[in-house]
Amino acid sequence: MEQKHLFSNKMLKSILVPVILEQLLNSFMGTADTMMVSNVGSAAISAVSLVDSINVLLIQAFSALAAGGTIICAQYMGQRNYERANKSARQVLFIILSISAAVTILCLLFKDPLLHFIFGKVDADVMEASSVYFLFSAASYPFIALYDSGASIFRAQENTKGPLIISVISNVMNIVGNAILIWGFNMGVAGAAIATLVSRIFCAVVVLWQLRKDRQPIVVRDYLKIRPDRKLIGRILGLGIPSGIENSMFQLGKLAIQSTVSTLGTTAIAAQAMTNNLEMLNGTAAMGVGIGLMTIVGECIGAGREDEAVYYVKKLSCVAEMIIIGCCLLVFALTKPITILGGMEPESARMCFQMMAWITVVKPLVWVVSFIPAYGMRAAGDVRFSMITSCVSMWVFRFCLCVFLIRVIGMGPLAVWFGMFTDWTIRGIVFIWRFHSRKWLKHKVV
């Protein structure tokens, strides 16, 4: 007799839709932030773009560590072992807070030398604005890390609506705060940074409060009484560190590329900043499918249903492909209006439109296979292969090709995306092979 699928279509929707909406909301708000700051001037948007390269690097690392906790908690949930799921959740919160607090202290102590080291010689007004923005950004790291870990714990128990509601309120606070501080008090980039800090503090406080409630399988209380469990922390880091390295290498590559782009002048930096935001926007909904897939595959593996893990990776990859096509077309249609509303200079707007045209054509062809199956394979514990493949492909194809095209051929900022397309294609081919080999199912996590 054929076994029923572990997740009905209704269950899949209840898991995926809130995650997709949350990711979309975050991207929309990021674009709105950029548009608000861009009205302050090219120096302001350039500063925010440069510092956000560092912010994304660290936030992605925190998110990857939280994802390690998601995998373990989800597999225990699949086994219906709620006691171990609860213990794992406590350790996720402990280790991510410890790491993020240490990172914040280092960033605050070495703020200006770090900025000069990464970005080299940029205009004095850009560097001054970057220093201010980075100060408040670094102070927010522990709060965004706590929110990420708390949200990952909720998702591991199939509760994706809670993080969505918190994110909605937080993003509204951020946008309103931006409007008041940037336009009302003329605080420029400092206003944008303060609004972001306040919204992240709100997220952390609310998610920790919600974890205390008894209405869910995983309940975390008495935060000050949490003590390190070396064995569990080792498992979490064993999954989180490779994913963290992978994500961090992507962002380091972007930083390295940004250093090359910064030599092209403020106009190119502004065009690349807006293009980055728009490209993130058109891929965000599909990325939400991947995040939800981690919970689904984790539970399948925990329940001993490898066949279901394979089935859902295939099914949700198809869903992601349909989403990416629709989003690419929609964002491309909105590109010109956004550059106009954002008050971009004509040359920056022209560059941005050209890059978005290329992205709209290429991304639907190769993006899904280079990202979505990897989420499912990581949820089964196959994190090192993904890390090695992604890092090698990114540095060899994305970075080296980009630098060659800019510095040797003199192509301009479009070279960034040619390197990106090559990277996506190579990784997609490797991940398809890995998925069909079924070697990713041979790992034991819990």
N, C-alpha and C positions, 0 to 999 in steps of 0.2 A: 504493500500500500504506500502511495506517495505521501511523503511528509508535507505538512503545510508550511508555508513560509513563516519565518519568525515575526516578520513585520508586515502588516496589511498596508495597503495604499494609504488608508486613513492615518495609520500610525506614522508612516513615512512623512506625510504632509505635516503632521503635528510636530515632528522633529525638525524637518528641513525648513519649512516656511519661516518660522521665527528667526532661525540662524541667517537665512538669506536676507530677510528684512533688516536684521541688525547690521549685517555687513554693508548692505546698500545704504542704510542710514548713515553709517560712519563715513562712507565715501562721499555721499552727498554733502555732509557737513564739512568734510575736509576740503571739498571744492568750494563751498560757501566761505570757509575760512580764507582760502587763497584769494577769492574774489574780493573779500573785505580788505585784506591786507594789501592787495594790489592797488587799491585806490589810494594808499598812503604813498606809493611810489615804487620805482623799480628796485631801489636799494632795499626797501622793506621786504618785498616779495623774494628777492634774491637771498636775503638773510634768513627768512623763514624756510626757504627751500634748502639751503645749505645745512641749517641746524636740524631740520626734519630728517635729513639723511642719517644723521647720528641717532635721532630719536627712534626712527623706524628700525635701525640696526639693533638697538637695545630692547625695544618693545617686542620685536620679533623673537629675540632670544628669550625674554620672559615668557612669551606666548608658547614657545617650543617646550620650555620646562613645564609649563602648565599642561601642555598636551601630553607629556609623559605621564603626568598624574591622571589625565583623562583616560588614557589607554589602560592603565592598571585598574582604576575604579570601574571602568566599563566592563572589563573582563571579569572582575569580581561580581559585578551586577549580573552578568550573564550566567555566572555560577550560582547566583542567589546567595552569595557569601557577604552579607551586609556588614558583618563585624569587621572583616578585613577591608572592605570598601571604606568604612568610616575611619579606620586607622590610617589608611593610605591618604585620605583627604586631609587629615590633620598634618601629615608630614609634607604634603604638597604646599600647604600654606606656610609651614615653618621654613622650608628650604628656600622658597621663592622670596619670602620677605627678607631673609638673611642675605641672599645674594643681591637683591635690588637695593637694599640699604647700603651695602658695601659699595656698589657701583655709584650710587648717588654721592657718597662721601668723596670718592675718588674724582668724580666729575666736577664737584664744587671746588675741590682743592686745586685741580689742574685745569680749570676751565679755559682760560685764555691761551696757555701753551698748547692745549689740545686743539683748539680751533685753528691756531696758526700752523700747527703741524699738519693737520688734515687738509686745510684749504689753501695753504701757502699765501701768496700775495694777492689779496683782493682789495677792492677799493676801501678806504678808511671808513666811510659811512656804512658800508655793508658789514665790515667786521665789528663795528661798534654795535649795530643793531643785532648782529648774531650773538654777541656776548650777553646782551640783555635777555634775549629770547632763550638762550641756552641755560641761563641761571634758573629761571622758573621751570623750564622743562625738566632739568635734572632733579629739582625738588619734587617733581610729580612722579618719578619712577616707582617708588615703593607703592604708591596708591594704584597706579595702573597695573602693576604686577599682582597686587592683592586682588584686584577686580578680575584679572585674567584667570587667576587660579580658582577664585570662587565661581566664576562663570563656567569654567571647565568642569568643576565638580557638579554643578547643576546639569550640564549637558550630558555628563556620564550617566546620570539617572533619568535621561530622556526629558528633562525639564529645560526647554529652550525658550519658553515664554518669559520666564523670570529675568534672564539677562537682557532680553529684548526690551522689556518695560523699563528697566534701569537705564539702558542705553538711550532710549527715546528721551526720557526726562533729562539725562545728563547732556545730551547733544543740544536740546532746546536751551538748557542753562548756558551752554558754551556759546551758542549763537547770540542769545540775548546779551550775555556778558560782553561778547565782542562788539556788538553794536553800541552798547553803552560806553565801554571803555575806549574804543577806537574813535567813534564818531562823536560821542557825547563829551568825553574828557580829553580827546586828542592825544591818547597815550601811545598810539602806534603799535609797534610790535610788542611792547611791554603789556599793553592792554590785551592783545591776543593771547599772550603767554599766561597772564594771570587768570583769564577766563577759563583756559584749559586746565590749569592747576586746580581751580575750585571745582570744576566738573569732575575731575578724576578723584578728588577727595570724596566727593559725594558718592561716586560709584563704589569705592572701596568700603565706605561705612555701611552703605545699604546692603551690599552683597554679603558682608560678614554678618550683618544683623539677620538677614534672611536665612543664612545657614544654621542659625540657632533654633529654628522652628521645628516642631515635631512632626509636621505633616508630610515629611519626605523620608526615604530610606536612609540617606546620609545626613546626619545631624552633627554639627561641630559647635561645641560650647567651650567655655573656660579656656580661651585662647592663651592666656598667660601661663597656663599649666601644661601647655604642649612641650614635650621634651623630644629631642632627636632620637629616632629609631634608625640605627645605621643600616640595617638590612633593607628596610623599606626605602630609605633615602637612596641607597645604592641602586635599587631597582628603578626608582623614579629618574635618577640622574642617568642611568644606563640607557633609558629611552629618550630622556629629554636632552641630554648633552649632544648626541649626534644630530638630532633635529635642530637644536640650538646652533650648533656649528654650521649646519647647512643653511639655516636662515641668515645667520650672521655673515657667512661668506657671501651670500647674495647681496646683503646690504654693504659689506666692505667693497664688493665689486662695484656697486653703485657709487659709493664714495670715491673710489679710485677713478671711475668714469667721470664723476662730477668734477673732480680736480682737472681732468682734461677739458671738459666742457667749459669750466670757468675761465680757461685761457681764451675762449672765443668771445668773451665780453658779456656785459650785463644783458644785452638783448637776447643772446642765445640762452643764457641762464634762465631768464624769465620764460622763454618759450619752452624750454625743457621742463621747467617746474610745472607749468600748466599742463603740458602733455603727460607728464607723470601722473598727475591727479586724474586726468581724463582716462588714461589707460587703466589705472587702478579702478576707476568707476565702472568701466565696461567689463571688467573681469570679476568684480566683487561678488555678484550674485552667484556665479559659478563656484567661486571660492567658498561661499557659504555651503554649497552642496558637499564640497570636500570635507569641511569641518564637521558637518553632520554625519558624513560617511564614517568618520573615525569612531563615533559612538556606536553606529550600527554594526560595523565590522568587529569592533571590540567585543560587543555582546555576543555576536555570532561565534567568535573564537572561544570566548568564555563558556558558551553553551556546548562547545564541541561540534559545531556545525560549519565545517570548512566549506562545504558546498554552498551554503548560504552566503558566506563571505564573498566567494567568487561571483555569485549571482548578483549581489547588490553592488559590487564594484562595476560590473558591466552595465547594470540598469541605470545607476546614478551617473555614470559617464555619459550615457545617452541623454539623460536629462540635462546635464551640464552643457553638452554641446548645443542643444536647442536654446538654452538660456544665453550662451555666449554669442550666438548668431544674432539673436534679438537685441541684446545689450549693445553690441558693437554698432549695429545699424542706428540704434536710438542715440547713442552718445555722439556718433559722427554727425547726425542731423543737428545736434545741439551745440556742436563745437563753435561755429561762428557766433551764434548768439551769446555763448558763455564768454568768449574772448572780448566781445563788445561790452557786455555787462561788467566784465572784470576790468575794463578800462585799460586793456593791454595796448601797447604801442603797435602801430600797423605792421612793422617788420616782425616783431615777436609773434603777433597773431598769424601772420602768413606762414612762418615757420611751424607754428603749432598745428595749423590746418593741414599742411603738407605731411607732417609726421602722423597725424591721426588718420589720414587717408590710407597710408601704408598699413598702419596697425589694423584698420577695419578689414582690409583684404586678407592679411596673413594670419591674424590671430585665430579666426575660426578654423583654420586648416590644421594648426599644430598645437594650440595651447592646451586643450583638454587632455590629450594623451600624455603631455609632459607634466601635468600636475595632479589630476584627479585620481588615477590608479595609485599614485604614490601615497596619497592619504590612506587608502585602504591597506596598502602593504605596511605602512608604518604602524597602523592599528593592530596588525598581527605580530608586531615586534621586529619587522625587517627595516630597521632604521639606519644601520650602517651602510648598507648597499645604496640606499637613497642618498645618504650624505655624500659618499664617495663619488657617485655618478654626477650628482648635481654640482658639487664643488669643482670637479675636473672640467665638466662641460662649461660651467660659467666662466672660469678663469681662462681656459684655452680658447673658447669660441667667443663668448660675449665680450670679455675684457680686451683680450689681445687684438681681436678683429676691430673692435671699436677704436682703440688707440691707433692702430695702423691706419684706418680709414681717415681719422681726424688729423693725425700728425704727419702722415706721409702723403696721403692722397688729397688731404684738405677738403674733405667732404662736408664738414659742418655737423650740427647736432643730429641730423638724420642717421649718421653712422652709429649712434647709440642703439637705434632700433634695428639696424641691419645685424649688428652683433647679437641683439636679443633674439631675433628671429632664428638665427643659426643655432643658438643655444637651445631654444625651445624644440627645434626639430631633432637635434641629436639626442636630447634627453627623452623625447617622446619615443623615438625608435628603441632606445635601451629599455625604457620602462615597459613597453609593450612586450618585448622579449622576456623580461623578468616576470611579468604577470602570467604569461602563458606557460612559463617553465614550472610554475607552482612552487618554486623554491622559497618564496616569501611566506609560505604556510608552515615551514619547518621549525619556526622559532617557538620557544616556550617562555612566556612572560610571567604567569602566575601558576 
